[in-house]
Amino acid sequence: MDLLIDTYGTRIGATGERIKPSFPNVKAGKEYPIRRLDKIVILRPASLTTHAVRDSR
């Protein structure tokens, strides 16, 4: 599965074994299992936490 980020200002973090994108002005978010993601495609400026980068290997 590919995760496509196309929203300006998205913050991509990780909680345990899951990647959690946080979108501006949206309180509830969805989490994605790291093991099911093949790649994360970022099309707009976004930020990544070091935890998300480290755990997504």
PyMOL Python script that loads the backbone (N, CA, C, O; Angstrom):
from pymol import cmd

cmd.read_pdbstr("""\
ATOM      1  N   MET A   1       0.849  -1.161   0.000  1.00  0.00           N
ATOM      2  CA  MET A   1       0.000   0.000   0.000  1.00  0.00           C
ATOM      3  C   MET A   1       0.903   1.234   0.000  1.00  0.00           C
ATOM      4  O   MET A   1       1.923   1.261   0.688  1.00  0.00           O
ATOM      5  N   ASP A   2       0.528   2.245  -0.765  1.00  0.00           N
ATOM      6  CA  ASP A   2       1.233   3.527  -0.804  1.00  0.00           C
ATOM      7  C   ASP A   2       0.420   4.574  -0.053  1.00  0.00           C
ATOM      8  O   ASP A   2      -0.807   4.603  -0.149  1.00  0.00           O
ATOM      9  N   LEU A   3       1.109   5.432   0.694  1.00  0.00           N
ATOM     10  CA  LEU A   3       0.464   6.534   1.403  1.00  0.00           C
ATOM     11  C   LEU A   3       0.817   7.812   0.657  1.00  0.00           C
ATOM     12  O   LEU A   3       1.991   8.170   0.560  1.00  0.00           O
ATOM     13  N   LEU A   4      -0.185   8.501   0.132  1.00  0.00           N
ATOM     14  CA  LEU A   4      -0.006   9.711  -0.660  1.00  0.00           C
ATOM     15  C   LEU A   4      -0.355  10.925   0.189  1.00  0.00           C
ATOM     16  O   LEU A   4      -1.479  11.033   0.680  1.00  0.00           O
ATOM     17  N   ILE A   5       0.598  11.842   0.369  1.00  0.00           N
ATOM     18  CA  ILE A   5       0.390  13.061   1.139  1.00  0.00           C
ATOM     19  C   ILE A   5       0.311  14.221   0.156  1.00  0.00           C
ATOM     20  O   ILE A   5       1.296  14.558  -0.501  1.00  0.00           O
ATOM     21  N   ASP A   6      -0.879  14.834   0.059  1.00  0.00           N
ATOM     22  CA  ASP A   6      -1.107  15.917  -0.897  1.00  0.00           C
ATOM     23  C   ASP A   6      -1.716  17.144  -0.217  1.00  0.00           C
ATOM     24  O   ASP A   6      -2.383  17.949  -0.867  1.00  0.00           O
ATOM     25  N   THR A   7      -1.488  17.287   1.085  1.00  0.00           N
ATOM     26  CA  THR A   7      -2.025  18.411   1.840  1.00  0.00           C
ATOM     27  C   THR A   7      -0.870  19.216   2.428  1.00  0.00           C
ATOM     28  O   THR A   7      -0.034  18.673   3.150  1.00  0.00           O
ATOM     29  N   TYR A   8      -0.825  20.501   2.121  1.00  0.00           N
ATOM     30  CA  TYR A   8       0.221  21.386   2.620  1.00  0.00           C
ATOM     31  C   TYR A   8       0.197  21.414   4.148  1.00  0.00           C
ATOM     32  O   TYR A   8      -0.866  21.566   4.751  1.00  0.00           O
ATOM     33  N   GLY A   9       1.370  21.267   4.774  1.00  0.00           N
ATOM     34  CA  GLY A   9       1.482  21.373   6.224  1.00  0.00           C
ATOM     35  C   GLY A   9       1.209  20.094   6.987  1.00  0.00           C
ATOM     36  O   GLY A   9       1.073  20.133   8.210  1.00  0.00           O
ATOM     37  N   THR A  10       1.127  18.981   6.320  1.00  0.00           N
ATOM     38  CA  THR A  10       0.899  17.705   6.996  1.00  0.00           C
ATOM     39  C   THR A  10       2.121  17.346   7.825  1.00  0.00           C
ATOM     40  O   THR A  10       3.256  17.558   7.398  1.00  0.00           O
ATOM     41  N   ARG A  11       1.884  16.803   9.007  1.00  0.00           N
ATOM     42  CA  ARG A  11       2.965  16.327   9.869  1.00  0.00           C
ATOM     43  C   ARG A  11       2.860  14.812   9.930  1.00  0.00           C
ATOM     44  O   ARG A  11       1.803  14.273  10.262  1.00  0.00           O
ATOM     45  N   ILE A  12       3.942  14.127   9.613  1.00  0.00           N
ATOM     46  CA  ILE A  12       3.930  12.673   9.596  1.00  0.00           C
ATOM     47  C   ILE A  12       4.725  12.178  10.795  1.00  0.00           C
ATOM     48  O   ILE A  12       5.932  12.398  10.894  1.00  0.00           O
ATOM     49  N   GLY A  13       4.037  11.515  11.690  1.00  0.00           N
ATOM     50  CA  GLY A  13       4.660  10.990  12.896  1.00  0.00           C
ATOM     51  C   GLY A  13       4.440   9.498  12.995  1.00  0.00           C
ATOM     52  O   GLY A  13       3.868   8.880  12.097  1.00  0.00           O
ATOM     53  N   ALA A  14       4.897   8.925  14.091  1.00  0.00           N
ATOM     54  CA  ALA A  14       4.717   7.495  14.314  1.00  0.00           C
ATOM     55  C   ALA A  14       4.326   7.258  15.763  1.00  0.00           C
ATOM     56  O   ALA A  14       4.793   7.946  16.671  1.00  0.00           O
ATOM     57  N   THR A  15       3.469   6.280  15.958  1.00  0.00           N
ATOM     58  CA  THR A  15       3.098   5.840  17.297  1.00  0.00           C
ATOM     59  C   THR A  15       3.257   4.332  17.313  1.00  0.00           C
ATOM     60  O   THR A  15       2.460   3.611  16.710  1.00  0.00           O
ATOM     61  N   GLY A  16       4.269   3.860  17.991  1.00  0.00           N
ATOM     62  CA  GLY A  16       4.522   2.422  18.017  1.00  0.00           C
ATOM     63  C   GLY A  16       4.864   1.903  16.631  1.00  0.00           C
ATOM     64  O   GLY A  16       5.848   2.337  16.032  1.00  0.00           O
ATOM     65  N   GLU A  17       4.071   0.990  16.122  1.00  0.00           N
ATOM     66  CA  GLU A  17       4.278   0.375  14.806  1.00  0.00           C
ATOM     67  C   GLU A  17       3.370   0.979  13.742  1.00  0.00           C
ATOM     68  O   GLU A  17       3.067   0.326  12.743  1.00  0.00           O
ATOM     69  N   ARG A  18       2.935   2.221  13.948  1.00  0.00           N
ATOM     70  CA  ARG A  18       2.003   2.844  13.014  1.00  0.00           C
ATOM     71  C   ARG A  18       2.476   4.231  12.602  1.00  0.00           C
ATOM     72  O   ARG A  18       3.062   4.964  13.400  1.00  0.00           O
ATOM     73  N   ILE A  19       2.214   4.580  11.348  1.00  0.00           N
ATOM     74  CA  ILE A  19       2.477   5.929  10.836  1.00  0.00           C
ATOM     75  C   ILE A  19       1.187   6.719  10.980  1.00  0.00           C
ATOM     76  O   ILE A  19       0.113   6.243  10.613  1.00  0.00           O
ATOM     77  N   LYS A  20       1.299   7.932  11.518  1.00  0.00           N
ATOM     78  CA  LYS A  20       0.111   8.748  11.744  1.00  0.00           C
ATOM     79  C   LYS A  20       0.290  10.138  11.138  1.00  0.00           C
ATOM     80  O   LYS A  20       0.993  10.976  11.702  1.00  0.00           O
ATOM     81  N   PRO A  21      -0.345  10.386   9.987  1.00  0.00           N
ATOM     82  CA  PRO A  21      -0.308  11.743   9.440  1.00  0.00           C
ATOM     83  C   PRO A  21      -1.300  12.646  10.181  1.00  0.00           C
ATOM     84  O   PRO A  21      -2.427  12.242  10.467  1.00  0.00           O
ATOM     85  N   SER A  22      -0.869  13.857  10.482  1.00  0.00           N
ATOM     86  CA  SER A  22      -1.728  14.857  11.121  1.00  0.00           C
ATOM     87  C   SER A  22      -1.908  16.006  10.141  1.00  0.00           C
ATOM     88  O   SER A  22      -0.941  16.654   9.740  1.00  0.00           O
ATOM     89  N   PHE A  23      -3.141  16.247   9.767  1.00  0.00           N
ATOM     90  CA  PHE A  23      -3.445  17.285   8.786  1.00  0.00           C
ATOM     91  C   PHE A  23      -3.846  18.582   9.484  1.00  0.00           C
ATOM     92  O   PHE A  23      -4.476  18.542  10.541  1.00  0.00           O
ATOM     93  N   PRO A  24      -3.488  19.735   8.904  1.00  0.00           N
ATOM     94  CA  PRO A  24      -3.860  21.019   9.508  1.00  0.00           C
ATOM     95  C   PRO A  24      -5.381  21.154   9.626  1.00  0.00           C
ATOM     96  O   PRO A  24      -6.116  20.808   8.701  1.00  0.00           O
ATOM     97  N   ASN A  25      -5.838  21.652  10.753  1.00  0.00           N
ATOM     98  CA  ASN A  25      -7.258  21.906  11.018  1.00  0.00           C
ATOM     99  C   ASN A  25      -8.120  20.650  11.038  1.00  0.00           C
ATOM    100  O   ASN A  25      -9.336  20.744  10.867  1.00  0.00           O
ATOM    101  N   VAL A  26      -7.526  19.480  11.240  1.00  0.00           N
ATOM    102  CA  VAL A  26      -8.284  18.220  11.354  1.00  0.00           C
ATOM    103  C   VAL A  26      -7.871  17.566  12.665  1.00  0.00           C
ATOM    104  O   VAL A  26      -6.689  17.296  12.876  1.00  0.00           O
ATOM    105  N   LYS A  27      -8.830  17.310  13.547  1.00  0.00           N
ATOM    106  CA  LYS A  27      -8.511  16.740  14.849  1.00  0.00           C
ATOM    107  C   LYS A  27      -8.362  15.225  14.799  1.00  0.00           C
ATOM    108  O   LYS A  27      -7.382  14.690  15.317  1.00  0.00           O
ATOM    109  N   ALA A  28      -9.296  14.535  14.197  1.00  0.00           N
ATOM    110  CA  ALA A  28      -9.239  13.073  14.144  1.00  0.00           C
ATOM    111  C   ALA A  28      -8.389  12.647  12.948  1.00  0.00           C
ATOM    112  O   ALA A  28      -8.510  13.200  11.855  1.00  0.00           O
ATOM    113  N   GLY A  29      -7.536  11.665  13.173  1.00  0.00           N
ATOM    114  CA  GLY A  29      -6.677  11.190  12.098  1.00  0.00           C
ATOM    115  C   GLY A  29      -6.726   9.684  11.985  1.00  0.00           C
ATOM    116  O   GLY A  29      -7.297   8.999  12.833  1.00  0.00           O
ATOM    117  N   LYS A  30      -6.132   9.186  10.948  1.00  0.00           N
ATOM    118  CA  LYS A  30      -6.084   7.763  10.702  1.00  0.00           C
ATOM    119  C   LYS A  30      -4.641   7.294  10.855  1.00  0.00           C
ATOM    120  O   LYS A  30      -3.707   8.042  10.567  1.00  0.00           O
ATOM    121  N   GLU A  31      -4.464   6.069  11.304  1.00  0.00           N
ATOM    122  CA  GLU A  31      -3.136   5.492  11.457  1.00  0.00           C
ATOM    123  C   GLU A  31      -2.976   4.335  10.480  1.00  0.00           C
ATOM    124  O   GLU A  31      -3.940   3.643  10.152  1.00  0.00           O
ATOM    125  N   TYR A  32      -1.743   4.136  10.019  1.00  0.00           N
ATOM    126  CA  TYR A  32      -1.461   3.099   9.034  1.00  0.00           C
ATOM    127  C   TYR A  32      -0.344   2.194   9.559  1.00  0.00           C
ATOM    128  O   TYR A  32       0.681   2.703  10.011  1.00  0.00           O
ATOM    129  N   PRO A  33      -0.512   0.869   9.514  1.00  0.00           N
ATOM    130  CA  PRO A  33       0.542  -0.037   9.977  1.00  0.00           C
ATOM    131  C   PRO A  33       1.793   0.101   9.109  1.00  0.00           C
ATOM    132  O   PRO A  33       1.707   0.061   7.882  1.00  0.00           O
ATOM    133  N   ILE A  34       2.937   0.261   9.739  1.00  0.00           N
ATOM    134  CA  ILE A  34       4.194   0.435   9.017  1.00  0.00           C
ATOM    135  C   ILE A  34       4.470  -0.756   8.103  1.00  0.00           C
ATOM    136  O   ILE A  34       4.932  -0.575   6.977  1.00  0.00           O
ATOM    137  N   ARG A  35       4.201  -1.929   8.561  1.00  0.00           N
ATOM    138  CA  ARG A  35       4.512  -3.145   7.789  1.00  0.00           C
ATOM    139  C   ARG A  35       3.687  -3.265   6.509  1.00  0.00           C
ATOM    140  O   ARG A  35       4.090  -3.976   5.588  1.00  0.00           O
ATOM    141  N   ARG A  36       2.556  -2.594   6.431  1.00  0.00           N
ATOM    142  CA  ARG A  36       1.711  -2.672   5.236  1.00  0.00           C
ATOM    143  C   ARG A  36       2.018  -1.579   4.219  1.00  0.00           C
ATOM    144  O   ARG A  36       1.522  -1.624   3.094  1.00  0.00           O
ATOM    145  N   LEU A  37       2.837  -0.591   4.607  1.00  0.00           N
ATOM    146  CA  LEU A  37       3.176   0.502   3.697  1.00  0.00           C
ATOM    147  C   LEU A  37       4.404   0.145   2.861  1.00  0.00           C
ATOM    148  O   LEU A  37       5.436  -0.258   3.399  1.00  0.00           O
ATOM    149  N   ASP A  38       4.282   0.297   1.543  1.00  0.00           N
ATOM    150  CA  ASP A  38       5.432   0.115   0.658  1.00  0.00           C
ATOM    151  C   ASP A  38       6.223   1.408   0.557  1.00  0.00           C
ATOM    152  O   ASP A  38       7.454   1.396   0.572  1.00  0.00           O
ATOM    153  N   LYS A  39       5.505   2.533   0.452  1.00  0.00           N
ATOM    154  CA  LYS A  39       6.177   3.826   0.368  1.00  0.00           C
ATOM    155  C   LYS A  39       5.230   4.941   0.776  1.00  0.00           C
ATOM    156  O   LYS A  39       4.009   4.788   0.770  1.00  0.00           O
ATOM    157  N   ILE A  40       5.841   6.083   1.136  1.00  0.00           N
ATOM    158  CA  ILE A  40       5.106   7.306   1.441  1.00  0.00           C
ATOM    159  C   ILE A  40       5.517   8.325   0.387  1.00  0.00           C
ATOM    160  O   ILE A  40       6.698   8.651   0.261  1.00  0.00           O
ATOM    161  N   VAL A  41       4.550   8.824  -0.364  1.00  0.00           N
ATOM    162  CA  VAL A  41       4.805   9.807  -1.419  1.00  0.00           C
ATOM    163  C   VAL A  41       4.326  11.164  -0.913  1.00  0.00           C
ATOM    164  O   VAL A  41       3.154  11.324  -0.571  1.00  0.00           O
ATOM    165  N   ILE A  42       5.239  12.147  -0.864  1.00  0.00           N
ATOM    166  CA  ILE A  42       4.910  13.477  -0.358  1.00  0.00           C
ATOM    167  C   ILE A  42       4.934  14.452  -1.529  1.00  0.00           C
ATOM    168  O   ILE A  42       5.987  14.690  -2.121  1.00  0.00           O
ATOM    169  N   LEU A  43       3.776  15.014  -1.862  1.00  0.00           N
ATOM    170  CA  LEU A  43       3.635  15.906  -3.008  1.00  0.00           C
ATOM    171  C   LEU A  43       3.614  17.384  -2.628  1.00  0.00           C
ATOM    172  O   LEU A  43       3.835  18.236  -3.489  1.00  0.00           O
ATOM    173  N   ARG A  44       3.361  17.704  -1.389  1.00  0.00           N
ATOM    174  CA  ARG A  44       3.321  19.085  -0.904  1.00  0.00           C
ATOM    175  C   ARG A  44       4.264  19.201   0.296  1.00  0.00           C
ATOM    176  O   ARG A  44       4.623  18.183   0.888  1.00  0.00           O
ATOM    177  N   PRO A  45       4.674  20.421   0.670  1.00  0.00           N
ATOM    178  CA  PRO A  45       5.550  20.572   1.837  1.00  0.00           C
ATOM    179  C   PRO A  45       4.918  19.940   3.080  1.00  0.00           C
ATOM    180  O   PRO A  45       3.764  20.211   3.413  1.00  0.00           O
ATOM    181  N   ALA A  46       5.692  19.097   3.752  1.00  0.00           N
ATOM    182  CA  ALA A  46       5.240  18.387   4.945  1.00  0.00           C
ATOM    183  C   ALA A  46       6.439  18.213   5.867  1.00  0.00           C
ATOM    184  O   ALA A  46       7.577  18.464   5.469  1.00  0.00           O
ATOM    185  N   SER A  47       6.184  17.788   7.086  1.00  0.00           N
ATOM    186  CA  SER A  47       7.277  17.515   8.013  1.00  0.00           C
ATOM    187  C   SER A  47       7.183  16.080   8.496  1.00  0.00           C
ATOM    188  O   SER A  47       6.096  15.517   8.625  1.00  0.00           O
ATOM    189  N   LEU A  48       8.349  15.499   8.761  1.00  0.00           N
ATOM    190  CA  LEU A  48       8.432  14.132   9.262  1.00  0.00           C
ATOM    191  C   LEU A  48       9.164  14.136  10.593  1.00  0.00           C
ATOM    192  O   LEU A  48      10.153  14.850  10.760  1.00  0.00           O
ATOM    193  N   THR A  49       8.686  13.345  11.532  1.00  0.00           N
ATOM    194  CA  THR A  49       9.414  13.203  12.783  1.00  0.00           C
ATOM    195  C   THR A  49      10.519  12.176  12.593  1.00  0.00           C
ATOM    196  O   THR A  49      10.426  11.317  11.716  1.00  0.00           O
ATOM    197  N   THR A  50      11.555  12.258  13.402  1.00  0.00           N
ATOM    198  CA  THR A  50      12.630  11.274  13.302  1.00  0.00           C
ATOM    199  C   THR A  50      12.132   9.876  13.651  1.00  0.00           C
ATOM    200  O   THR A  50      12.632   8.889  13.112  1.00  0.00           O
ATOM    201  N   HIS A  51      11.165   9.785  14.535  1.00  0.00           N
ATOM    202  CA  HIS A  51      10.569   8.497  14.901  1.00  0.00           C
ATOM    203  C   HIS A  51       9.916   7.846  13.683  1.00  0.00           C
ATOM    204  O   HIS A  51      10.041   6.635  13.499  1.00  0.00           O
ATOM    205  N   ALA A  52       9.232   8.611  12.860  1.00  0.00           N
ATOM    206  CA  ALA A  52       8.578   8.072  11.673  1.00  0.00           C
ATOM    207  C   ALA A  52       9.598   7.586  10.656  1.00  0.00           C
ATOM    208  O   ALA A  52       9.393   6.556  10.014  1.00  0.00           O
ATOM    209  N   VAL A  53      10.680   8.310  10.506  1.00  0.00           N
ATOM    210  CA  VAL A  53      11.720   7.918   9.554  1.00  0.00           C
ATOM    211  C   VAL A  53      12.443   6.672  10.051  1.00  0.00           C
ATOM    212  O   VAL A  53      12.681   5.745   9.276  1.00  0.00           O
ATOM    213  N   ARG A  54      12.783   6.640  11.294  1.00  0.00           N
ATOM    214  CA  ARG A  54      13.520   5.511  11.868  1.00  0.00           C
ATOM    215  C   ARG A  54      12.708   4.227  11.820  1.00  0.00           C
ATOM    216  O   ARG A  54      13.240   3.178  11.458  1.00  0.00           O
ATOM    217  N   ASP A  55      11.434   4.287  12.178  1.00  0.00           N
ATOM    218  CA  ASP A  55      10.611   3.069  12.259  1.00  0.00           C
ATOM    219  C   ASP A  55      10.109   2.595  10.912  1.00  0.00           C
ATOM    220  O   ASP A  55       9.639   1.462  10.808  1.00  0.00           O
ATOM    221  N   SER A  56      10.187   3.402   9.891  1.00  0.00           N
ATOM    222  CA  SER A  56       9.612   2.997   8.609  1.00  0.00           C
ATOM    223  C   SER A  56      10.577   2.182   7.748  1.00  0.00           C
ATOM    224  O   SER A  56      10.234   1.814   6.624  1.00  0.00           O
ATOM    225  N   ARG A  57      11.774   1.896   8.256  1.00  0.00           N
ATOM    226  CA  ARG A  57      12.725   1.094   7.475  1.00  0.00           C
ATOM    227  C   ARG A  57      12.301  -0.319   7.347  1.00  0.00           C
ATOM    228  O   ARG A  57      12.996  -1.118   6.719  1.00  0.00           O
TER     229      ARG A  57
END
""", "prot")
cmd.dss("prot")
cmd.show_as("cartoon", "prot")
cmd.util.cbc("prot")
cmd.orient("prot")
